[in-house]
Amino acid sequence: MSPPEVAVFDLDGTLTRRDTFRFFLISVLLHRASRWPLLPVLAAAVLVHVLGWRDNTWLKAVFLRSVLGGLHRDELAPFVERFVERVVTSGIRPGGLVALARHRAAGARLVLATASPDVYALQLGVRLGFDDVVCTRIGWTADGRVSGTLDGGNCYGAEKFGRVERLLAERAPQAALTVYSDHHADRDLLRRADHAFAVRPTRQLMTMVSELGLEVIDWG
């Protein structure tokens, strides 16, 4: 009997056509005119990150604090529901849906592993039929408002790899592992996989295709 399988899917750029975190923040900003004066601050933060002075985790926290900071869970819920519906109905690559259905039919455990925040990633994972969601957790105040901080590390690169490894050790230690990703930050996870696929890979990941033994695919 073949070992059970775990199929791990990256989200942004792999399953989805665009970066969901940016898309989500824009959808919230469109309805929060009081935050528009902060746009120059956000632009400056992006420049600081691009220049290498601050990392991705710092940049994510700045955007969370500036756009979502202070919002109560109840205020945020309608934005999340509308956003998840839009992603599910028009934002998923067709080939990704086919791959999900194929693994589900084969009895695989489906894992969504993403740097995107839990505020929408958990609900999106449920809608897409994932068994587990590994994602960035945002911080909340005692009265249920977005604090603008991260609860734990940014689920990106080595942090994502470590979280997936702990999940596998706990729930499927003997499983064969299949991984789908478009991004070079997932190189350790792709190297760990028994079957690894580069979905419309970044330029950096394309240079690693031979080294990591990746199959390059295009989900449309």
Order of alpha helices (4+ residues) and beta strands (2+ residues): beta-alpha-alpha-alpha-alpha-alpha-beta-alpha-beta-beta-beta-alpha-beta-alpha-beta-alpha-alpha-beta
